[in-house]
Amino acid sequence: MAADPSSSEASDLLGRAYGLTAKDASLVQQMHLARKARACFARAVDLDPRNVAALSDLARYDMRAPGVLGGGKKKARAIVDRVLELDPSRGHVLSGELAELEKDPARAEADYRAAIAADPRSPAGWTALSGLLVSARRFGDARRVWKDAAENGGAALSAWGLAGVALASGEDLSGAAEALAAVLERPDWTGDPGPAECHERLAAVYAELGRRREAAAELEAALRLEPGRTDWRRRLGRLER
């Protein structure tokens, strides 16, 4: 920001950094950092009103933060409407998140399905819809979501998602492990989730199956790809005890 005060992207990323810092801060510091984060998101939007990433960050802040910290669901709705005009898929995901916070799961499901229809190649809609269905313990419906994702060309995404449903339901963990292992044998792929996320999820499945050595090996593979993930490193330490 010091080098280029007119950079919308830098302002948005600085806001995210404040938000991440707040997670490990005291309550008083959290409030201070939260306000700074929102100010950065708002400035990013002022600098570039078409910056969908910044608009999304501002909307998510406002839909979750109380009025005393500058948030509010009414403010969030106005920003979500702007995102819907610029990027319908991302806008529908945000609208669904707001609907969940407003305890309207039917509207949230409709929004997530609209997000998928607007951009079947984006993982965000699939992930949001599956998460909603899993939270309602509609595991069969969640599995169908990920099978549909596979039909849209997302083999890695489908395997990763089905493994998530298996972990939540405790069902077909062995099948989930086989599907993820098969995806990881592919020489390369692009998009989300990447290999690191698939290794991490396979580690979780192996751990649930009691295969601790294999789980540790998968976490080690994930960390080679993303060495900065301290949460994964802590899990690896617990597995190796």
N, C-alpha and C positions, 0 to 999 in steps of 0.2 A: 504493500500500500504506500509505503514511503517512496518507493521508486516510481510508482505510477498511480497516483490518487484517483485517476479516472477509470481504473480497471474494475469493471463490475465483477468479473470472475474472482479477482483477488479479494474484494470485499466480501463476497459470498463465502469463500474458503476461510477467511479470517473469522467470520461468524461461526462456521462449523468448528473451527479450532477452539473458540471460546466455549462452545457448547460441550465439546469433548473434555476440555479442562474442568468444566463445572462438575462433571460426574464424580471427581475425586476431591472436590473442595468442600469446605465447611458450608453450613446453611447460609450464613451471611455472604460468603464469597459466591455461592451458587446464584443467589439473587442478583448480585452485582454483575457476574459474568453473563447471566441470562439476558439482562438488559443490554449489555454490550453486544451479545450475539444478535439480538433482534435489530439493534441499530445498524449492524453491518448488513444484515439481510435486506433491511429497508433501503439502505444506501445503494446496495447492489441493484435493486429494482429501479431505483431512481436513475442510476447511471445507465441502465439498459432495461427498459420496460418489457423487452422480449426475451430476457434471460430466464428461460423456463426453470433451470436449476435453482436460481435464486428465488423465483416466485414460489417454487415448491417448498424450499426451506422456510420461507416466510409463512406460508400457509400452514405447514406442519407445526411451526412454533406457535402460531396464533390459535390453532385448534386445540392445543394441549395446555398452553400457559394461561394462568388466571389474569384477570384484568389488571391486577396490581402490578404485574410484570409486563403489561402492554399487550397481552393476548386477548383472545375472545373469539368465540365460534362465528359470530356475525362477520367479523373482520375476515376470518378464514374463508368463509363462503364466498365473499366478494373476490378474494384472490384466486380461489379454486375456479371460479367462473372465467377469470382471465386465462388461466392455464388451459381450460377446456377449449378455448378459442385457438390457442397457439399449438397445443399438442393434445388432441382428444384422448389418447391412451393414458398419458400421465395424468391428465385432468380427471379422468374417471377413477383412476386409482386413488387420487387425493380425495375425491368426492366420496368414495367408498370408505376411506379411513375416517372421514368426518361423520359419515352415517353410523359407523360402528361406535364412535364416541358418543353419538346421540342415541344409542341403543335402538338402532333401526337396522337389524341384520338383513331384512328383505331388500331394503334399498341398497345396502352395501353390496349384496350379492349381485343385484342388477347392474350396479356400477362396475364391479369387477368383470362381469361378463362383457359389458360394453367395452371395457379397456382391452380385453382380449380380442374382441371383434375388430377394434380399431387398429390394433397392431399385434397380430399373432406371434410375431418374431420376438417381441419383448418379453422377458421373463417376469416383469413386475406384476402384470395382471394375473398370470397363472399362479404365482406365489401368493399374492394377496387372496385370491379366491380359495386356494387350498387351505390357507391359514384360517380363513373364516369357517370353512366347512369342518376342519379338524377341531376348532374350538367348540363347535356345536356337536362334536362326536359323530359327524356324518362321514365316517371313514370311507364307505363305499363310494359316495359322491366325490370325495377328494381323490380317490384312486382314478376315477373316470376322468377327472380333470387332467391328471398327468398322462394318462393314455392318449387323450386328445392332443396334449402337447407334443407327444412323440409323433403323431400323425402330421403335425405342422413342422416337422423337421428338427425338433429339439430332443434328440436322443439322450444327450447328457443331462439336459434339464429334466427330462422325464424320469430318468433313473435316479437323479438326485432328489426329485420331489417325491417319488414313490418310496424312497428310503425314509424320507421325513415322515410320511404317513405311517410307515411300518414302525418307526420309533415311537410315534405317538400312540398307536393302537396296540403295539406289542404283537402284531400279526405279520406273518410272512417275512420275518427278518432274514432268513436264509436266502429267499428269493431276491430280496433287496440287495444283499451282499453280492450275489452273483451278477446282478444287473450292473451295479456300480463297478465291479471288478472288470466286467466286459468293456464298459465305456473307457476305463483307464488303460486298457490294452491298445486303444486306438492311438496311432502315432501323434496326432495333434487334432485340436479343434479350436474354433473361435467362439467367442460369446460367453455368456454367463449361464450357469456357474463354470468357472475354470477348473483346471486340474487340482489346484490346491483345495478348493471347496469340496470337490468330490472325494479327495483323499481324506479330508477331515470328516466328512459324513460317513464314509466307509469305516473309519476308525470308531465312530460312535456306534455303528451297527455291530461291529466286531466286539466292542466292549459290552454291549447289551447281550450278545450271545455268549459271553464269558471267554472270548478268545483274546485275552489281554496282550499276548505277544504280537499277534497280528495287528491289533489295534494300535499298539505302540509303533509298529513299523509304518503304518499308514500316517500317523501323526508326524513321524519323522519326515516322511515324504512331503507332507503338506508344509512343514516348516522349512524344508529346503527351498520350496518355491516362495514362501512368504515368511521369512525369518523374523519379521517384526511382530508376529502375532503372539503376544505374551500370554493371552488366555489359552491358546493351544499348547504353549510350552508348559504352563502350569498343569494342564490335563495330562500331558506326557509324563511329568514328574510324578503325578499320582499313580499313573499306570505302572511306572517302573519301580514303585516302592515294594 
